[in-house]
């Protein structure tokens, strides 16, 4: 070969992402075609059979593939000159320049090859501290793991030193084969399942996953391994069980500042009912497992978790100890699909409770994220006929239920004599919902929804009706707060009975309707008994057969109704059978009677309230009374009938030298003929009209809060049927109008 220059280049070039047969160039110099070796995907190729070589005059060249590359192939060309001396200079023989050049070129080429090979090895930085890098003897390193000690020297350790405790890991199966240059299909003794579970080596060279495929126990190469190539298949079996002492295993969360602790400690952060033997198949009694899990929390309290796959039968009474909770997997429990679905029996994270049993909550304990339904229940339920039992019973203060659903019981929750119950985001369908009695400190009930969840899918309107009460606060119920709660289909939506200062804020109650209300004698909200200072604010009642709101409290006990809406064919928007009621900023729409009163002792004030679409009366007072006060700011919209019937009269006062007006009212009938000198209970802005039934004199006077300054500064002589209108300026009364 002619003399060539050996350029200082790396004797290796690689091609990725190419297709076709080439040519593929190499830029390092060679003396002959055998000075290169070619790999395709780590498989050594043979010249002529797999490729041909073309060499230029300067020693560089290219190869052309016999079979075209595909996009995933990796082609590598490396210097491969045999490391040998091919010339021999004898004594007294010819020393030709061409022979010297060929030998020196060969030496440089071989040196470059070694340099390229060393560049792919692990090396020590030039300035590193001198350490021993010698391998231990074969007998000492057999079945060991190569490691560096604390000084940086090479040594070995047993693999078990890296695992604390006894762990059963994956097993590896090794199969072997031999290439014949044509066969691409090889059978394995086990199925890897996926490519990531097998490693393939040909003549010790790892094969890329793209170079083969897996189907069961068959591995197929995209290209046949060369003749006599040794093939090794290493198949990893999946781990089916890990055993050992969790206290001997170390866990670290991994973030900055995280501390080591044992796996046992980490697992004990959460207590699962499965840890105590709960089966969760819906038929095996898991009560004992739950009780054991709760008891294991001890006096410090905590939570027991119910996994999402479990439906746990509670076949006997279960007690949740103080400051403990049962926590389900649900962030919120609702309809599995839509209003036409009731497939609750398919949901996990469920407690299936025997109707003869109950879950008793001790102080500070509760339930969260759970579905609770009665044992034997099927969905959709055919009405409430089989509803029985009490799902949850409070036995101490400060219990809670959050983000749960309770279905199919006579009563969802019952508490008597306990304080500060917290019930939120509870969806329920039971004959009766929440009942709280004798509570001396505030109960908080918010965003609960009582609705025929269990029956809705059967499509029968009567099956949506419940004969009980959705929310029942009784016997003290001091300062109870019910916020954004709703009921549908209940005989009574809310009952406040013998309770003090209860507030319903944004609550609503609806009922079954088919052209008119269909739930006979139903009432939305009831306030009764000794209840006093109850406030209904921003509430709404609809489609109740008898009344949207029914008030029947003791005399002089006030109820406030503000921003209330009653509609949907109800006989009485608000029916008052007893007690004092203040109604303002409300709307009586599409009902028979807007506001009805049957009690002569009741004082009713109505202001800024709208009446529309009424069938009979705006104000329906069936008894004679002078204690309904109708503000002039009310809006009677399309109602053109008599606002209040003849049973409503003005208040009557007997004439006297010093008349004291009631603080409520603006129109008064004055009976008798005794002359009037002073008029009490005036304040700035108060205006009253006096209507006289006899002849008397009203005296003109100034100088005191009860004095009457009359027109022309002269006395007013009344006649039977005469009127006098007065306005107070904070100092005395002034006449603003009269009729003789």
C-alpha distance (Angstrom), angle and dihedral (degrees) to the residues before:
residue distance angle dihedral
X1 . . .
X2 3.83 . .
X3 3.77 119.7 .
X4 3.81 114.0 -84.8
X5 3.79 135.6 179.8
X6 3.82 115.9 -109.9
X7 3.81 104.8 -137.1
X8 3.85 120.9 -145.9
X9 3.82 96.8 -111.1
X10 3.79 134.8 128.9
X11 3.77 110.4 -93.3
X12 3.76 93.7 -133.6
X13 3.81 134.3 79.5
X14 3.83 128.0 175.7
X15 3.81 132.9 -163.0
X16 3.84 123.6 -157.6
X17 3.79 130.9 174.2
X18 3.82 93.5 20.8
X19 3.76 130.8 133.1
X20 3.78 133.5 -163.6
X21 3.81 134.6 40.1
X22 3.80 97.2 -69.5
X23 2.91 139.1 -172.4
X24 3.83 94.2 -115.9
X25 3.80 112.5 -166.9
X26 3.80 130.1 -141.6
X27 3.83 118.8 -159.8
X28 3.77 100.3 -160.2
X29 3.85 119.6 93.7
X30 3.80 122.9 -106.7
X31 3.78 132.6 -179.0
X32 3.81 96.2 -147.8
X33 3.78 140.5 2.6
X34 3.81 93.0 -98.4
X35 3.83 88.8 62.9
X36 3.85 89.3 84.8
X37 3.78 134.2 61.9
X38 3.82 122.4 -158.3
X39 3.84 128.6 -151.3
X40 3.76 127.3 -169.4
X41 3.81 111.7 -164.8
X42 3.83 89.0 -21.3
X43 3.82 91.7 -52.0
X44 3.85 114.0 123.5
X45 3.80 110.4 -125.1
X46 3.80 127.8 -148.1
X47 3.80 122.4 -125.4
X48 3.79 114.2 -113.5
X49 3.81 94.0 9.7
X50 3.81 94.2 58.6
X51 3.80 104.1 14.5
X52 3.81 145.3 -3.5
X53 3.81 127.5 -133.9
X54 3.77 129.4 -136.2
X55 3.85 117.1 -168.5
X56 3.80 123.7 -162.5
X57 3.78 124.8 -143.7
X58 3.84 91.1 -97.1
X59 3.80 92.6 55.2
X60 3.82 97.0 -104.8
X61 3.75 119.7 111.5
X62 3.79 149.5 141.6
X63 3.76 142.6 -106.8
X64 3.79 130.6 -131.6
X65 3.80 118.9 -149.4
X66 3.76 122.7 -129.5
X67 3.80 90.0 -147.5
X68 3.81 119.9 37.9
X69 3.80 118.3 -110.4
X70 3.78 120.1 -117.1
X71 3.77 124.7 -141.0
X72 3.81 95.2 -95.7
X73 3.83 95.3 49.6
X74 3.82 122.1 110.0
X75 3.82 115.4 -151.5
X76 3.82 118.8 -164.8
X77 3.86 125.9 -173.9
X78 3.82 115.1 -167.3
X79 3.80 133.6 176.9
X80 3.81 106.8 -98.6
X81 3.80 108.8 171.5
X82 3.76 112.0 154.6
X83 3.82 110.6 -103.3
X84 3.82 97.5 -122.3
X85 3.80 141.6 105.9
X86 3.78 112.6 -110.5
X87 3.88 100.0 -179.4
X88 3.78 131.4 63.0
X89 3.81 123.4 -164.9
X90 3.82 111.0 -151.1
X91 3.80 127.9 -156.4
X92 3.79 112.3 -87.8
X93 3.81 89.5 3.9
X94 3.78 129.3 124.8
X95 3.82 115.9 -72.5
X96 3.75 102.2 -158.8
X97 3.81 122.1 -169.9
X98 3.83 90.8 -135.9
X99 3.79 91.0 55.7
X100 3.79 91.5 48.3
X101 3.80 91.8 47.8
X102 3.81 92.3 49.7
X103 3.81 92.1 49.3
X104 3.79 93.9 45.6
X105 3.84 91.2 45.8
X106 3.79 88.8 51.2
X107 3.80 91.7 50.1
X108 3.81 92.1 50.8
X109 3.79 91.1 47.2
X110 3.81 91.9 51.0
X111 3.81 90.2 47.0
X112 3.80 90.7 51.7
X113 3.79 89.9 48.9
X114 3.80 90.9 53.3
X115 3.80 90.7 46.4
X116 3.81 90.7 52.1
X117 3.82 91.2 48.6
X118 3.80 92.9 47.7
X119 3.81 88.6 51.0
X120 3.81 88.3 65.8
X121 3.81 94.4 53.9
X122 3.80 133.3 88.3
X123 3.80 109.0 -96.2
X124 3.79 139.5 -178.4
X125 3.82 118.3 -117.5
X126 3.84 111.7 -105.9
X127 3.76 93.6 -116.9
X128 3.82 96.2 45.6
X129 3.79 120.9 124.6
X130 3.83 113.6 -94.8
X131 3.79 111.0 -100.5
X132 3.78 136.7 160.5
X133 3.79 111.4 -88.6
X134 3.81 95.2 169.8
X135 3.80 115.8 125.6
X136 3.81 117.6 -122.0
X137 3.79 116.0 -108.3
X138 3.80 117.1 -75.2
X139 3.80 92.2 -107.6
X140 3.80 90.3 53.0
X141 3.80 97.2 45.7
X142 3.79 98.2 43.1
X143 3.87 111.7 123.0
X144 3.80 89.5 -0.3
X145 3.80 133.8 120.7
X146 3.79 119.1 -117.4
X147 3.82 110.8 -122.9
X148 3.78 141.0 159.1
X149 3.80 117.7 -117.7
X150 3.80 124.5 -134.9
X151 3.82 90.1 -83.3
X152 3.79 94.2 50.9
X153 3.81 96.5 -105.7
X154 3.79 121.4 139.9
X155 3.79 114.3 -105.4
X156 3.80 139.5 142.3
X157 3.80 136.9 -116.0
X158 3.76 136.3 -173.4
X159 3.84 112.1 -98.4
X160 3.78 91.6 -123.4
X161 3.80 88.9 67.3
X162 3.81 87.8 74.2
X163 3.81 93.7 56.7
X164 3.78 121.6 61.9
X165 3.78 112.1 -147.8
X166 3.76 130.4 2.9
X167 3.79 114.5 -48.3
X168 3.75 126.0 172.4
X169 3.81 106.1 -146.6
X170 3.77 135.5 177.2
X171 3.80 122.9 -53.4
X172 3.80 123.0 -133.8
X173 3.80 125.2 -142.0
X174 3.82 117.8 -158.1
X175 3.82 120.4 -154.3
X176 3.81 124.4 179.1
X177 3.76 136.5 -159.4
X178 3.81 142.9 168.2
X179 3.78 127.0 -125.3
X180 3.79 122.1 -126.2
X181 3.79 98.6 -175.4
X182 3.81 94.1 -108.0
X183 3.82 111.0 48.3
X184 3.82 115.4 90.8
X185 3.83 100.2 168.7
X186 3.81 121.8 81.4
X187 3.80 128.4 177.2
X188 3.81 121.1 -134.4
X189 3.80 129.8 -154.7
X190 3.82 92.2 -131.4
X191 3.78 135.9 28.5
X192 3.83 114.0 -111.3
X193 3.80 90.3 -161.6
X194 3.80 92.9 -151.2
X195 3.80 134.2 21.8
X196 3.79 92.7 -107.3
X197 3.81 88.8 68.0
X198 3.82 95.1 61.1
X199 3.81 135.5 59.0
X200 3.80 120.6 -162.3
X201 3.81 126.6 -160.0
X202 3.83 127.6 -175.1
X203 3.80 112.6 -163.0
X204 3.80 87.1 -17.4
X205 3.81 94.3 -53.3
X206 3.80 116.7 123.5
X207 3.82 113.8 -120.1
X208 3.78 121.1 -137.0
X209 3.84 115.3 -115.7
X210 3.79 89.4 -121.2
X211 3.82 91.0 64.5
X212 3.82 95.3 70.1
X213 3.79 143.8 27.5
X214 3.82 133.4 -141.5
X215 3.79 129.1 -137.8
X216 3.80 115.0 167.4
X217 3.82 107.4 -59.1
X218 3.81 93.4 -15.7
X219 3.81 125.0 97.0
X220 3.80 117.7 -167.2
X221 3.81 123.3 -165.8
X222 3.78 119.5 -146.3
X223 3.83 86.7 -137.2
X224 3.81 127.9 27.0
X225 3.84 115.1 -105.6
X226 3.84 113.5 -113.1
X227 3.81 123.1 -92.0
X228 3.81 112.6 -72.8
X229 3.83 92.2 2.3
X230 3.80 111.7 154.2
X231 3.82 111.1 -125.6
X232 3.81 124.2 -162.9
X233 3.81 123.8 -170.4
X234 3.84 116.0 -166.1
X235 3.81 110.4 -167.1
X236 3.81 120.2 -167.5
X237 3.80 116.2 -147.2
X238 3.80 115.4 -144.7
X239 3.79 117.7 -107.6
X240 3.80 109.3 -109.3
X241 3.78 98.4 175.1
X242 3.79 138.4 19.0
X243 3.75 117.7 -166.5
X244 3.75 132.6 179.8
X245 3.76 145.3 96.9
X246 3.80 108.8 -56.4
X247 3.81 88.3 -158.3
X248 3.83 88.2 65.7
X249 3.82 94.8 52.7
X250 3.80 121.3 86.3
X251 3.80 123.5 -136.5
X252 3.82 128.0 -169.1
X253 3.79 123.7 -178.6
X254 3.78 89.7 -142.8
X255 3.80 102.4 -135.9
X256 3.78 123.9 115.9
X257 3.78 109.8 -72.4
X258 3.82 94.3 17.2
X259 3.79 114.7 145.5
X260 3.78 130.1 -144.9
X261 3.76 118.2 -107.2
X262 3.77 135.8 157.1
X263 3.78 124.8 -81.2
X264 3.81 87.0 -123.4
X265 3.80 90.5 59.0
X266 3.81 90.3 47.8
X267 3.80 93.4 50.4
X268 3.79 91.4 48.5
X269 3.80 90.1 61.8
X270 3.81 85.2 84.4
X271 3.78 128.5 40.7
X272 3.79 115.0 -153.2
X273 3.78 124.6 -168.8
X274 3.80 86.0 -130.6
X275 3.82 87.9 65.7
X276 3.80 87.0 66.1
X277 3.77 98.5 45.2
X278 3.81 104.1 -88.5
X279 3.81 108.8 161.7
X280 3.80 99.2 -166.3
X281 3.81 97.8 -158.8
X282 3.82 94.5 126.1
X283 3.81 94.7 -116.0
X284 3.82 105.4 59.5
X285 3.82 112.6 82.4
X286 3.81 106.5 -112.9
X287 3.81 96.7 176.0
X288 3.83 94.4 106.9
X289 3.80 91.8 48.8
X290 3.81 91.1 51.8
X291 3.78 92.7 47.4
X292 3.81 91.7 48.7
X293 3.81 91.1 49.7
X294 3.81 92.0 49.2
X295 3.80 92.5 46.2
X296 3.81 90.0 50.3
X297 3.82 89.4 64.1
X298 3.80 88.8 67.7
X299 3.78 126.6 -169.6
X300 3.80 93.4 -36.3
X301 3.81 90.2 69.4
X302 3.79 126.9 -149.1
X303 3.78 139.9 154.1
X304 3.78 136.2 -62.0
X305 3.80 113.1 -150.1
X306 3.79 127.1 -142.3
X307 3.84 111.3 -155.9
X308 3.79 119.3 -129.5
X309 3.82 93.1 -111.7
X310 3.79 95.6 58.9
X311 3.80 132.1 97.6
X312 3.79 103.8 -177.3
X313 3.79 124.3 -161.4
X314 3.82 114.3 -139.8
X315 3.79 100.3 -165.7
X316 3.82 98.2 168.6
X317 3.80 138.3 26.4
X318 3.80 115.5 -54.8
X319 3.82 124.4 -163.1
X320 3.80 121.9 -155.1
X321 3.79 104.5 -153.4
X322 3.79 124.7 -132.4
X323 3.80 114.9 -62.7
X324 3.78 92.3 2.0
X325 3.77 127.8 119.8
X326 3.77 140.5 -164.8
X327 3.79 107.5 -137.2
X328 3.78 123.9 -166.0
X329 3.79 130.0 -160.5
X330 3.80 96.4 -106.4
X331 3.76 123.4 101.8
X332 3.78 84.5 -163.3
X333 3.82 132.5 -4.9
X334 3.79 117.5 -139.6
X335 3.79 142.4 133.5
X336 3.82 109.6 -33.6
X337 3.80 91.5 -136.5
X338 3.81 122.5 -11.6
X339 3.79 141.5 -44.6
X340 3.80 91.1 -68.6
X341 3.80 93.4 56.3
X342 3.79 130.9 78.7
X343 3.80 103.5 168.2
X344 3.79 93.5 141.6
X345 3.79 91.1 135.3
X346 3.81 88.2 71.3
X347 3.81 94.3 58.7
X348 3.78 122.8 102.0
X349 3.79 125.9 -149.0
X350 3.81 85.7 63.9
X351 3.79 135.3 144.4
X352 3.80 113.1 -154.1
X353 3.82 106.0 -158.8
X354 3.79 127.7 -160.4
X355 3.81 109.1 -124.5
X356 3.82 89.0 -127.5
X357 3.81 90.8 57.1
X358 3.80 133.6 65.0
X359 3.78 138.0 -166.2
X360 3.80 107.3 -118.6
X361 3.80 117.7 -153.4
X362 3.79 119.3 -150.5
X363 3.81 124.2 -159.3
X364 3.80 114.5 -46.5
X365 3.80 93.1 -1.9
X366 3.75 129.4 122.2
X367 3.79 154.3 142.1
X368 3.79 130.0 -91.1
X369 3.80 136.8 179.2
X370 3.81 95.8 2.6
X371 3.79 138.7 130.7
X372 3.84 111.7 -139.9
X373 3.79 122.3 -172.2
X374 3.79 138.1 159.7
X375 3.79 120.9 -90.2
X376 3.79 111.5 -104.1
X377 3.78 93.4 25.1
X378 3.79 119.0 143.7
X379 3.78 127.6 -163.9
X380 2.91 129.0 -93.7
X381 3.80 93.2 31.2
X382 3.81 118.8 -144.3
X383 3.79 95.3 -126.4
X384 3.80 126.3 -66.9
X385 3.81 98.3 -55.1
X386 3.80 95.5 114.6
X387 3.81 97.2 35.8
X388 3.82 108.5 126.1
X389 3.78 143.9 150.6
X390 3.80 133.8 30.5
X391 3.78 116.1 -82.5
X392 3.83 100.3 -161.0
X393 3.81 130.6 17.3
X394 3.80 126.1 -170.7
X395 3.80 115.4 -137.8
X396 3.82 100.0 171.0
X397 3.79 141.7 20.3
X398 3.81 128.5 -72.6
X399 3.79 99.4 26.9
X400 3.79 120.3 157.9
X401 3.78 144.0 -160.5
X402 3.80 118.1 -167.8
X403 3.80 134.4 177.4
X404 3.80 95.0 -11.0
X405 3.79 136.7 131.4
X406 3.83 122.6 -140.6
X407 3.82 120.3 -168.1
X408 3.78 139.0 178.9
X409 3.82 106.5 12.7
X410 3.77 133.9 119.6
X411 3.79 86.7 -122.1
X412 3.80 130.0 13.9
X413 3.83 98.7 -160.7
X414 3.80 133.0 5.6
X415 3.80 130.3 -174.3
X416 3.79 131.7 166.3
X417 3.79 125.0 175.3
X418 3.82 95.3 4.6
X419 3.79 128.7 115.0
X420 3.81 139.8 -137.2
X421 3.78 100.6 13.1
X422 3.81 112.3 -176.4
X423 3.79 115.9 -155.2
X424 3.79 119.2 168.6
X425 3.79 138.2 164.1
X426 3.80 91.5 4.4
X427 3.80 115.1 160.2
X428 3.79 111.5 -164.0
X429 3.77 144.4 171.7
X430 3.79 113.0 -173.6
X431 3.78 137.8 125.4
X432 3.81 86.7 -100.6
X433 3.77 126.1 14.3
X434 3.81 125.2 -163.5
X435 3.81 120.4 -2.2
X436 3.81 120.3 -177.8
X437 3.81 120.6 177.2
X438 3.81 134.9 177.1
X439 3.78 94.7 9.5
X440 3.80 111.0 161.5
X441 3.81 96.5 -177.2
X442 3.77 129.0 50.0
X443 3.80 120.7 -66.4
X444 3.79 114.4 -154.8
X445 3.81 116.5 -151.8
X446 3.78 116.9 168.2
X447 3.78 141.1 167.3
X448 3.79 95.0 -2.5
X449 3.79 121.7 153.6
X450 3.81 124.6 -153.7
X451 3.80 107.2 -169.0
X452 3.85 138.5 140.0
X453 3.80 93.7 -91.9
X454 3.80 92.8 149.5
X455 3.82 96.2 49.0
X456 3.77 105.2 32.1
X457 3.81 95.0 96.8
X458 3.81 94.8 61.1
X459 3.81 90.9 66.6
X460 3.84 97.3 -142.0
X461 3.81 111.9 132.7
X462 3.80 95.3 -151.0
X463 3.81 90.0 55.2
X464 3.79 89.3 62.1
X465 3.82 91.5 64.0
X466 3.81 121.9 99.5
X467 3.82 120.4 -162.0
X468 3.80 95.3 -149.7
X469 3.79 139.4 62.6
X470 3.78 125.5 -79.9
X471 3.84 97.2 -155.0
X472 3.81 121.7 18.4
X473 3.82 122.1 179.7
X474 3.80 112.8 176.9
X475 3.82 147.0 157.8
X476 3.80 102.9 28.1
X477 3.81 102.8 -23.9
X478 3.79 87.3 175.6
X479 3.80 114.1 -151.4
X480 3.79 94.0 -19.4
X481 3.81 113.0 179.4
X482 3.81 120.7 -149.4
X483 3.79 111.3 -178.5
X484 3.82 128.9 -176.3
X485 3.80 93.5 -16.2
X486 3.81 123.0 153.5
X487 3.78 140.7 -167.5
X488 3.78 133.9 -171.9
X489 3.78 129.0 -169.5
X490 3.82 97.9 6.5
X491 3.82 123.9 137.2
X492 3.80 85.4 -132.3
X493 3.76 120.5 17.7
X494 3.81 97.5 -168.3
X495 3.81 130.8 3.4
X496 3.80 121.7 -169.6
X497 3.81 105.3 -173.7
X498 3.83 125.6 176.1
X499 3.81 88.9 -19.8
X500 3.79 131.6 138.7
X501 3.80 130.8 -131.5
X502 3.80 95.6 -15.5
X503 3.80 116.6 170.9
X504 3.79 126.3 -153.7
X505 3.80 107.9 -168.4
X506 3.79 120.5 -174.1
X507 3.80 92.9 -17.7
X508 3.79 124.1 152.4
X509 3.77 140.2 -168.6
X510 3.79 126.9 -166.9
X511 3.79 133.0 175.4
X512 3.76 144.4 -162.7
X513 3.78 114.7 -64.8
X514 3.78 136.5 -177.5
X515 3.80 108.2 168.0
X516 3.82 86.1 -40.8
X517 3.82 135.6 15.6
X518 3.84 110.7 -62.2
X519 3.81 102.7 -172.7
X520 3.81 100.9 92.7
X521 3.84 116.1 -128.5
X522 3.80 92.5 -4.9
X523 3.82 119.7 160.0
X524 3.79 126.6 -167.4
X525 3.81 104.3 -150.4
X526 3.82 126.1 10.9
X527 3.82 124.3 -166.9
X528 3.79 111.2 -179.1
X529 3.81 150.2 144.9
X530 3.78 118.2 26.4
X531 3.80 91.7 -18.2
X532 3.77 110.8 140.8
X533 3.80 137.2 -178.7
X534 3.78 92.9 13.2
X535 3.81 113.7 165.5
X536 3.81 125.7 -154.7
X537 3.80 105.9 -169.7
X538 3.79 124.2 178.2
X539 3.80 92.9 -13.0
X540 3.80 129.0 150.2
X541 3.80 134.1 -153.7
X542 3.81 126.3 -172.8
X543 3.82 141.3 174.9
X544 3.81 95.0 5.3
X545 3.80 111.4 153.5
X546 3.82 98.1 -143.0
X547 3.79 109.0 20.3
X548 3.75 142.4 -19.0
X549 3.81 90.8 -142.1
X550 3.79 125.4 13.7
X551 3.83 120.5 -165.4
X552 3.79 121.6 -171.4
X553 3.78 109.2 151.5
X554 3.79 131.9 145.7
X555 3.81 118.2 -76.1
X556 3.81 115.0 -74.0
X557 3.83 93.1 11.9
X558 3.81 105.9 130.7
X559 3.79 128.8 -138.7
X560 3.80 121.9 -172.5
X561 3.81 121.4 -150.1
X562 3.79 114.3 -174.0
X563 3.81 131.2 172.0
X564 3.80 90.9 -3.5
X565 3.82 127.0 161.5
X566 3.81 124.7 -156.8
X567 3.81 120.0 179.1
X568 3.79 146.0 131.7
X569 3.82 106.5 86.9
X570 3.79 97.1 -55.0
X571 3.82 113.9 163.8
X572 3.81 91.7 -132.9
X573 3.77 123.6 19.1
X574 3.81 87.2 -159.3
X575 3.82 121.6 4.4
X576 3.82 117.8 -165.4
X577 3.81 117.6 -165.6
X578 3.80 95.4 160.6
X579 3.80 144.9 -6.2
X580 3.79 133.6 44.4
X581 3.79 118.7 -66.1
X582 3.80 132.8 -168.7
X583 3.81 113.1 -161.6
X584 3.79 121.3 -174.1
X585 3.80 142.1 156.9
X586 3.80 91.3 9.6
X587 3.80 138.0 133.7
X588 3.80 128.5 -134.7
X589 3.81 104.9 -168.3
X590 3.79 132.2 171.9
X591 3.80 95.4 -8.8
X592 3.80 130.7 126.9
X593 3.81 97.1 -120.1
X594 3.76 121.8 13.9
X595 3.82 101.8 -152.0
X596 3.81 121.9 -1.6
X597 3.82 128.8 -166.6
X598 3.81 127.2 -168.7
X599 3.83 101.8 164.4
X600 3.82 122.6 85.5
X601 3.82 91.9 -158.8
X602 3.79 95.6 57.5
X603 3.77 122.7 102.1
X604 3.79 111.8 -150.8
X605 3.79 124.9 -173.1
X606 3.82 118.7 -168.4
X607 3.80 121.4 -172.9
X608 3.82 139.4 161.0
X609 3.80 90.9 -1.1
X610 3.81 124.9 144.0
X611 3.81 123.5 -137.3
X612 3.82 119.4 -166.4
X613 3.78 140.0 154.1
X614 3.81 92.7 16.3
X615 3.78 120.8 167.5
X616 3.82 100.2 -157.2
X617 3.82 123.4 -5.6
X618 3.76 139.5 1.3
X619 3.82 92.7 -154.6
X620 3.80 111.4 20.9
X621 3.81 108.6 -170.8
X622 3.80 108.3 171.6
X623 3.81 92.5 -176.1
X624 3.81 132.9 55.7
X625 3.78 109.9 -96.5
X626 3.74 141.2 152.9
X627 3.81 93.4 -164.4
X628 3.79 101.7 87.0
X629 3.78 108.8 99.5
X630 3.78 113.8 -164.2
X631 3.79 114.6 -167.0
X632 3.79 119.1 -138.5
X633 3.83 89.1 -128.0
X634 3.80 93.3 71.1
X635 3.81 116.0 116.1
X636 3.80 115.5 -135.6
X637 3.82 92.3 179.4
X638 3.83 108.4 177.8
X639 3.81 95.3 -2.0
X640 3.81 108.4 112.4
X641 3.79 100.5 168.3
X642 3.78 128.9 98.8
X643 3.80 107.2 -62.9
X644 3.79 94.0 -147.7
X645 3.81 127.0 7.3
X646 3.80 129.0 -123.7
X647 3.79 90.7 -84.4
X648 3.80 88.0 77.9
X649 3.82 111.6 82.5
X650 3.78 136.7 167.0
X651 3.81 119.5 -95.8
X652 3.83 114.4 -90.9
X653 3.82 124.9 -135.7
X654 3.80 127.8 -176.3
X655 3.78 114.4 -123.4
X656 3.80 115.8 -109.9
X657 3.78 139.4 157.3
X658 3.80 88.3 -99.4
X659 3.80 112.8 30.7
X660 3.81 118.7 -168.4
X661 3.80 114.0 -156.2
X662 3.82 122.2 -145.0
X663 3.79 111.5 -109.3
X664 3.79 90.7 -123.7
X665 3.76 121.7 65.2
X666 3.77 139.6 36.2
X667 3.83 104.9 -142.2
X668 3.81 120.9 62.2
X669 3.83 134.3 178.6
X670 3.80 109.6 -137.4
X671 3.81 112.6 -151.6
X672 3.80 127.7 -168.7
X673 3.82 132.7 32.4
X674 3.81 103.6 -99.6
X675 3.80 111.5 130.1
X676 3.82 115.9 -109.8
X677 3.83 119.1 -134.2
X678 3.84 102.5 165.1
X679 3.81 137.3 21.2
X680 3.81 119.0 -153.5
X681 3.85 134.1 -154.8
X682 3.77 99.3 45.9
X683 3.80 125.2 148.0
X684 3.75 135.6 172.5
X685 3.78 109.8 -63.1
X686 3.79 98.2 9.7
X687 3.79 112.2 137.1
X688 3.81 124.3 -169.2
X689 3.77 137.0 176.9
X690 3.81 119.6 -146.1
X691 3.81 117.8 -156.2
X692 3.83 114.1 -163.4
X693 3.78 126.1 -146.0
X694 3.83 95.1 -174.1
X695 3.81 145.8 25.4
X696 3.80 115.7 -80.1
X697 3.81 141.8 130.2
X698 3.78 126.6 -104.9
X699 3.81 108.4 -154.2
X700 3.79 122.7 -130.0
X701 3.80 112.0 -133.1
X702 3.82 143.5 146.0
X703 3.76 138.0 -161.5
X704 3.83 105.2 66.3
X705 3.78 139.2 68.2
X706 3.81 90.0 -110.1
X707 3.84 96.3 46.2
X708 3.79 121.0 115.4
X709 3.82 118.4 -140.7
X710 3.81 104.8 -157.3
X711 3.79 130.2 -163.9
X712 3.84 111.5 -80.5
X713 3.80 88.8 9.5
X714 3.80 88.9 -91.4
X715 3.78 132.7 121.8
X716 3.84 119.7 -92.1
X717 3.80 117.5 -126.6
X718 3.78 109.7 -155.9
X719 3.76 130.8 -149.7
X720 3.78 129.4 -155.9
X721 3.82 102.6 -78.3
X722 3.80 94.9 18.3
X723 3.85 121.1 136.5
X724 3.77 135.9 -152.7
X725 3.82 123.7 -165.9
X726 3.80 118.2 -158.6
X727 3.83 135.1 -176.1
X728 3.79 125.0 -161.7
X729 3.79 121.1 -140.5
X730 3.79 96.5 -169.3
X731 3.83 91.7 -93.8
X732 3.80 103.6 57.3
X733 3.78 144.2 -30.7
X734 3.83 122.0 -77.4
X735 3.77 126.0 -162.9
X736 3.82 112.8 -116.4
X737 3.80 99.6 170.1
X738 3.82 146.2 -6.5
X739 3.78 145.1 -178.0
X740 3.80 124.1 -157.5
